[in-house]
């Protein structure tokens, strides 16, 4: 089954499916109305909580599960289908859309219903702090948002100073096993690898979340494989079938929880720290001294 992350990235390139049963109407989102927020992506919901605006969210998609309070927010659909009638009934002052995840067709339909839609962009690590600050500005919670954004930036900079100049290692980042999916160099997870001194072996591919074959992985011969799957034993068993891979021969196959590294939120700082620790272990197993 395709993970939500990969599905969300692929969604950026398609129009998506929109459930529409309501006539045009609704409010335009005055300053007071911005107190009621609808989020169109789980990461936006998490970003809003980080910005101090979590209590103002009245609707969110499935898989919005962090922090725990997000699980109680009414659902308006999932990554591929939103119930516009339900969105209108929630009377949001503002709808938060995700760039690159929310299809333009969805945004256009919402604006056609005279709803205020704000695009929140998270293309890279720096964009995470910017997104928190922007949501804080929209919600009027700037003090909390600025503090959270500043902490994230400091945490990332500590990792950058410590790891980015370490001996480089070639990494295959596996975000799905059947079929195999990875990320290219423009995706934020690839930037996390670079932060830790890793090189994405599929950085040059065109798609953000491309499907690759086992033959391509063998040809790339990564020194490290990082899987964001949930079943460690199954992942290790899968790759042991290919002992000619350097990553397999040196025991450098790792399974990390997707929670901290697949969702574009401040938790990426924790995820980056996990990746950095894994790559330090990999360097030792490769006999590659740190700089």
Secondary structure, 3 states (H helix, E strand, C coil): CCCHHHHHHHHCCCCCEEECCCCCCCCCCCCCHHHCEEECCHHHHHHHHHCCCHHHEEEECCCCCCCHHHHHCCECECCCEEEHHHHHHCCCCEEEEEECCCCHHHHHHHHHCCCCEEEEECCCHHHHHHHHHHHHHHHCCHHHHHHHHHHHHHHHHHHHHHHCCCCCEEEEEECECCCCECCCCCCHHHHHHHHCCEEECCCCCCCCCCECCHHHHHHHCCCEEEECCCCHHHHHHHHCCCCCCHHHHCCCEEECCHHHCCCCCCCHHHHHHHHHHHHHHHHHHHCCCCC
